[in-house]
């Protein structure tokens, strides 16, 4: 019975779909490289903030002196917190890049080997990537909305 169900629902890919998947895998590989470079830059800046925490904290405090937050931020602790936040963001970005890289590799290899299960695993990785990106987008919109409310009220 399971063999009959798998043959009924077996998906066949035509040449146009295969070409589009190959192109998507190629472009996602480029994006993975760019995203890993960004993660590296975030990590480097985060480490600099941890190492030179006092200087970053003082610069941050000078930028906020005119606002009401100026008195509550500054010093070495601000540089340390900023450094940790940047390193955590870099790790998060690297995970996103790894998930997108999984899509690229699995789809490319699956198409080369004519293995539909491998292509399906790759597309599942792309689904995870878009899910995480969508959550980040929604959280960013909510944050922006609340910041806009604080500016006007």
Backbone bond lengths (Angstrom), bond angles and torsions (degrees), N, CA, C in turn:
res aa  C-N    CA-C-N  psi(-1)  N-CA   C-N-CA  omega(-1)  CA-C   N-CA-C  phi
1 X - - - 1.450 - - 1.519 111.36 -
2 X 1.338 116.79 -41.16 1.461 118.98 -179.01 1.531 111.02 -68.89
3 X 1.328 117.81 -32.14 1.467 119.58 176.89 1.512 110.85 -66.16
4 X 1.345 116.48 -37.05 1.455 119.89 179.29 1.527 110.00 -67.75
5 X 1.342 118.08 -41.89 1.457 121.27 178.61 1.518 111.38 -63.97
6 X 1.329 117.49 -40.27 1.455 118.87 -178.88 1.522 110.66 -69.47
7 X 1.328 118.71 -33.25 1.459 119.19 179.11 1.523 111.04 -75.60
8 X 1.355 117.45 -31.21 1.461 120.07 178.70 1.527 109.86 -68.95
9 X 1.334 116.49 -41.55 1.450 120.44 -176.79 1.529 112.99 -96.52
10 X 1.320 117.68 11.12 1.454 121.84 179.77 1.524 109.32 -65.39
11 X 1.304 116.51 124.98 1.451 122.07 -176.77 1.515 109.70 -93.30
12 X 1.297 116.31 128.21 1.456 121.88 176.78 1.530 108.17 -106.61
13 X 1.312 116.85 136.11 1.460 121.66 -179.07 1.522 109.55 -103.78
14 X 1.322 115.97 128.78 1.459 118.25 177.14 1.524 110.30 -84.12
15 X 1.322 117.29 175.39 1.463 121.94 -173.88 1.526 112.47 -62.67
16 X 1.322 117.54 -36.48 1.463 120.23 -178.92 1.535 110.45 -66.58
17 X 1.336 117.29 -42.43 1.461 120.88 179.88 1.525 110.39 -65.84
18 X 1.335 116.91 -41.11 1.461 121.18 178.59 1.526 110.16 -62.21
19 X 1.343 116.49 -42.70 1.468 120.20 179.21 1.531 110.80 -63.54
20 X 1.324 117.14 -41.45 1.475 120.38 179.07 1.519 111.61 -67.25
21 X 1.324 117.18 -38.32 1.465 119.90 177.19 1.522 111.28 -66.21
22 X 1.332 117.07 -40.59 1.468 119.79 176.71 1.524 111.14 -61.85
23 X 1.322 115.90 -43.38 1.463 120.18 179.64 1.534 110.56 -64.72
24 X 1.322 116.81 -41.17 1.470 120.52 177.99 1.521 111.16 -63.65
25 X 1.328 116.67 -40.90 1.466 120.37 178.44 1.521 110.37 -64.22
26 X 1.331 117.34 -39.96 1.465 120.95 179.65 1.531 110.72 -63.97
27 X 1.329 116.97 -47.96 1.459 120.03 -178.65 1.527 111.73 -68.08
28 X 1.319 116.96 -34.01 1.463 118.28 178.65 1.523 110.81 -68.02
29 X 1.338 117.64 -30.50 1.468 119.93 174.97 1.524 110.43 -62.05
30 X 1.334 117.24 -42.29 1.465 120.56 177.04 1.524 110.60 -62.76
31 X 1.327 115.82 -41.37 1.460 119.14 179.49 1.525 111.80 -64.95
32 X 1.328 116.59 -36.50 1.466 120.63 178.24 1.522 110.30 -61.65
33 X 1.321 116.86 -42.80 1.469 120.67 179.01 1.529 110.03 -62.05
34 X 1.320 116.19 -45.86 1.466 120.42 -179.80 1.525 110.61 -62.97
35 X 1.326 117.00 -43.00 1.463 120.71 -179.04 1.524 110.82 -65.56
36 X 1.345 117.70 -39.38 1.464 119.46 177.77 1.532 110.92 -66.82
37 X 1.325 118.39 -34.95 1.465 120.66 176.01 1.531 109.49 -63.73
38 X 1.328 116.83 -42.92 1.469 120.50 177.91 1.527 110.36 -62.63
39 X 1.328 116.93 -41.46 1.474 120.01 177.79 1.526 110.60 -62.79
40 X 1.330 117.11 -38.51 1.460 120.43 177.04 1.516 112.44 -64.39
41 X 1.330 116.29 -41.38 1.466 120.23 178.10 1.526 110.19 -64.74
42 X 1.339 116.89 -43.90 1.465 119.85 177.62 1.529 111.47 -60.12
43 X 1.320 115.88 -40.89 1.466 120.00 178.61 1.525 110.96 -64.67
44 X 1.324 116.92 -43.28 1.463 120.36 -179.65 1.524 111.20 -63.23
45 X 1.331 116.83 -44.17 1.466 120.00 178.91 1.533 109.93 -66.83
46 X 1.336 117.16 -38.61 1.461 120.64 177.32 1.519 111.98 -62.35
47 X 1.327 116.87 -42.33 1.468 120.17 177.10 1.518 111.36 -65.62
48 X 1.343 116.82 -38.17 1.469 119.26 176.46 1.521 110.67 -62.82
49 X 1.335 116.62 -39.13 1.464 119.72 177.92 1.520 110.76 -64.59
50 X 1.326 116.66 -37.71 1.467 119.20 178.36 1.523 111.63 -68.80
51 X 1.333 116.21 -40.43 1.463 120.13 -177.84 1.524 111.18 -73.30
52 X 1.323 116.12 -44.89 1.464 121.04 -177.97 1.527 110.11 -107.35
53 X 1.316 117.17 46.75 1.457 122.45 -174.94 1.514 114.47 -57.67
54 X 1.305 117.37 -41.65 1.463 120.88 -178.40 1.529 111.21 -62.79
55 X 1.323 117.14 -45.42 1.470 120.71 -178.74 1.525 111.21 -65.70
56 X 1.329 116.87 -42.37 1.470 119.60 178.18 1.519 110.64 -65.80
57 X 1.317 117.06 -39.36 1.455 120.70 178.34 1.512 112.37 -63.18
58 X 1.328 116.85 -41.82 1.468 119.84 178.62 1.517 111.66 -67.22
59 X 1.326 117.49 -40.48 1.464 120.46 177.21 1.522 110.61 -64.14
60 X 1.311 116.49 -38.73 1.458 120.78 178.28 1.523 110.52 -65.45
61 X 1.332 116.31 -40.39 1.461 120.41 -179.96 1.527 110.92 -67.00
62 X 1.323 118.11 -39.07 1.458 120.45 178.25 1.524 111.14 -63.47
63 X 1.325 117.03 -34.59 1.460 120.73 178.19 1.513 112.72 -70.84
64 X 1.326 117.25 -23.48 1.462 120.85 -177.30 1.528 113.44 -105.13
65 X 1.320 118.77 6.75 1.468 120.13 -176.62 1.518 112.61 -59.94
66 X 1.306 117.66 -33.02 1.459 119.66 -177.90 1.525 112.48 -79.49
67 X 1.331 117.92 -15.26 1.461 119.47 -179.60 1.526 110.42 -95.84
68 X 1.307 115.39 171.39 1.465 120.18 179.74 1.527 111.48 -73.56
69 X 1.323 118.33 -14.76 1.460 121.02 -179.73 1.522 112.47 -84.32
70 X 1.323 117.80 -10.99 1.454 121.26 -174.23 1.512 114.50 -57.55
71 X 1.303 117.14 -35.16 1.457 119.86 -177.63 1.522 112.27 -76.52
72 X 1.326 117.69 -24.09 1.455 119.30 -174.63 1.528 113.28 -95.16
73 X 1.316 118.73 -9.93 1.460 121.55 179.06 1.518 109.81 -119.74
74 X 1.317 115.71 159.79 1.450 121.06 175.91 1.507 111.22 129.29
75 X 1.312 115.21 168.12 1.448 120.48 178.75 1.513 112.48 87.46
76 X 1.318 114.62 -174.16 1.454 121.55 -175.55 1.520 111.90 -65.48
77 X 1.329 117.10 -32.66 1.455 119.84 -178.69 1.524 111.39 -63.05
78 X 1.317 118.48 -38.58 1.459 121.49 178.88 1.519 110.76 -63.71
79 X 1.314 118.06 -43.04 1.458 120.99 177.42 1.514 111.80 -63.54
80 X 1.322 116.75 -38.49 1.461 121.37 178.80 1.525 111.11 -66.75
81 X 1.323 116.67 -46.22 1.463 120.53 179.38 1.521 110.35 -63.77
82 X 1.331 117.34 -42.25 1.461 121.06 177.59 1.525 110.41 -62.47
83 X 1.319 117.62 -41.71 1.460 121.01 178.68 1.520 112.51 -62.87
84 X 1.323 116.40 -43.52 1.463 120.34 178.74 1.525 110.23 -65.44
85 X 1.328 117.26 -41.65 1.467 120.67 179.02 1.529 111.08 -62.60
86 X 1.320 117.19 -40.46 1.467 119.96 179.20 1.525 111.89 -67.66
87 X 1.307 117.00 -37.91 1.473 120.04 178.83 1.530 110.43 -68.34
88 X 1.332 117.27 -40.15 1.466 120.22 176.39 1.527 110.18 -63.71
89 X 1.337 117.22 -41.88 1.464 120.55 177.12 1.527 110.51 -62.30
90 X 1.325 117.19 -39.84 1.460 120.95 178.81 1.523 111.32 -63.55
91 X 1.322 116.96 -40.13 1.465 120.31 176.66 1.520 111.54 -63.91
92 X 1.316 116.00 -40.61 1.457 120.84 178.58 1.527 110.63 -64.34
93 X 1.323 116.86 -43.18 1.465 121.80 178.52 1.531 109.76 -64.70
94 X 1.319 117.66 -38.92 1.463 120.88 178.98 1.529 111.19 -65.38
95 X 1.330 117.56 -37.40 1.463 120.28 176.52 1.530 110.04 -63.82
96 X 1.328 116.65 -43.09 1.467 119.83 176.50 1.529 110.78 -59.18
97 X 1.317 117.05 -42.72 1.460 120.67 179.17 1.522 111.27 -64.41
98 X 1.319 117.08 -38.37 1.467 120.27 179.11 1.525 111.32 -65.53
99 X 1.322 116.93 -39.46 1.466 120.46 178.35 1.528 110.30 -65.81
100 X 1.325 116.79 -42.32 1.462 120.23 177.16 1.523 110.57 -66.90
101 X 1.317 117.22 -35.98 1.463 120.74 176.27 1.519 111.86 -64.78
102 X 1.332 116.42 -34.74 1.468 120.37 176.31 1.518 109.77 -61.58
103 X 1.334 116.89 -43.91 1.468 120.28 176.57 1.517 110.58 -57.40
104 X 1.305 116.07 -49.82 1.455 120.83 -176.25 1.525 111.70 -60.24
105 X 1.315 116.90 -48.87 1.462 121.01 -176.92 1.519 112.21 -67.84
106 X 1.336 116.30 -46.57 1.464 119.56 -177.19 1.526 111.64 -65.06
107 X 1.332 117.24 -42.38 1.462 119.43 -179.52 1.523 110.33 -67.89
108 X 1.325 117.08 -43.51 1.466 119.82 179.27 1.525 111.39 -61.37
109 X 1.333 116.81 -47.70 1.461 120.65 179.90 1.527 111.70 -67.70
110 X 1.334 116.83 -40.17 1.459 120.61 179.68 1.516 112.96 -63.62
111 X 1.326 116.20 -38.58 1.466 119.47 177.75 1.520 111.14 -71.06
112 X 1.330 116.57 -37.14 1.464 119.84 179.33 1.527 111.23 -67.43
113 X 1.341 116.93 -37.09 1.461 121.57 -178.69 1.529 112.93 -92.61
114 X 1.329 116.08 -2.28 1.464 122.17 -176.89 1.535 110.42 58.11
115 X 1.328 115.45 41.08 1.466 122.59 -178.35 1.531 108.56 -107.69
116 X 1.319 115.08 107.32 1.455 120.34 -175.49 1.525 112.52 -69.34
117 X 1.322 117.68 -32.81 1.467 120.22 178.61 1.529 110.96 -65.05
118 X 1.317 117.35 -38.07 1.454 120.78 179.20 1.531 110.33 -67.34
119 X 1.330 116.58 -39.72 1.468 120.47 176.56 1.528 109.43 -62.86
120 X 1.329 116.53 -41.62 1.467 120.33 179.27 1.526 111.10 -63.49
121 X 1.344 117.87 -39.63 1.468 120.92 176.57 1.524 110.82 -62.66
122 X 1.333 116.31 -39.80 1.458 120.27 178.17 1.512 112.21 -64.18
123 X 1.327 115.96 -43.12 1.463 119.68 179.16 1.523 110.54 -66.74
124 X 1.332 117.03 -32.69 1.467 120.01 174.91 1.531 110.40 -63.40
125 X 1.344 117.23 -38.37 1.458 120.40 175.28 1.516 111.90 -62.33
126 X 1.341 116.58 -37.61 1.469 120.36 177.31 1.526 110.69 -66.36
127 X 1.331 116.46 -37.54 1.464 120.51 177.07 1.523 110.59 -61.92
128 X 1.328 116.87 -43.27 1.469 120.90 178.22 1.528 109.93 -62.59
129 X 1.332 116.52 -42.56 1.466 120.85 179.16 1.531 110.30 -59.19
130 X 1.337 116.76 -47.65 1.462 119.58 -179.34 1.523 112.24 -68.00
131 X 1.317 117.34 -32.76 1.465 120.14 177.03 1.528 110.56 -64.59
132 X 1.322 116.62 -48.07 1.466 120.41 179.05 1.520 110.52 -63.42
133 X 1.327 116.97 -43.61 1.470 120.39 178.97 1.522 111.38 -63.20
134 X 1.325 117.17 -37.71 1.462 120.62 177.66 1.511 112.19 -65.21
135 X 1.328 117.00 -41.33 1.465 120.50 177.86 1.525 109.88 -63.46
136 X 1.333 116.93 -42.96 1.466 120.45 177.60 1.523 110.50 -60.91
137 X 1.327 116.51 -42.74 1.462 120.60 178.73 1.516 112.69 -62.24
138 X 1.322 116.70 -43.98 1.463 120.59 179.48 1.526 110.65 -64.96
139 X 1.339 117.15 -43.65 1.464 120.03 177.92 1.527 111.50 -63.15
140 X 1.326 116.92 -36.78 1.465 120.55 177.41 1.524 111.18 -66.03
141 X 1.331 116.98 -41.28 1.463 119.76 177.45 1.524 111.76 -63.78
142 X 1.323 116.80 -41.80 1.460 120.43 178.75 1.528 110.04 -63.90
143 X 1.327 117.11 -43.17 1.463 121.05 178.63 1.526 111.14 -62.26
144 X 1.322 116.02 -44.13 1.466 120.27 179.05 1.524 110.91 -63.70
145 X 1.312 116.82 -39.63 1.461 121.07 178.29 1.525 111.33 -60.61
146 X 1.333 116.51 -46.66 1.466 119.49 -179.74 1.526 112.11 -68.74
147 X 1.322 117.35 -33.70 1.467 119.53 175.77 1.521 110.41 -66.53
148 X 1.324 117.30 -38.79 1.467 120.48 177.88 1.515 110.78 -65.32
149 X 1.317 117.57 -38.56 1.467 120.56 177.46 1.523 110.03 -64.09
150 X 1.338 118.03 -41.05 1.473 121.20 179.21 1.517 111.88 -65.77
151 X 1.321 117.96 -31.35 1.469 120.17 179.25 1.528 110.51 -69.57
152 X 1.332 116.81 -41.20 1.450 119.91 -174.11 1.530 114.39 -88.97
153 X 1.319 117.38 -16.38 1.476 118.90 -177.34 1.486 112.00 -123.74
